[in-house]
């Protein structure tokens, strides 16, 4: 069954890991951070 996602989930950040990133945007409900080497969602 194909859910529309690629077979490999590479370049996703690992859970419970600390990354260095750059703040891309701050909103009323949170912040968006650019993490080098990780794909956009």
Helices and strands as residue ranges (DSSP letters): E 22-27, E 30-34
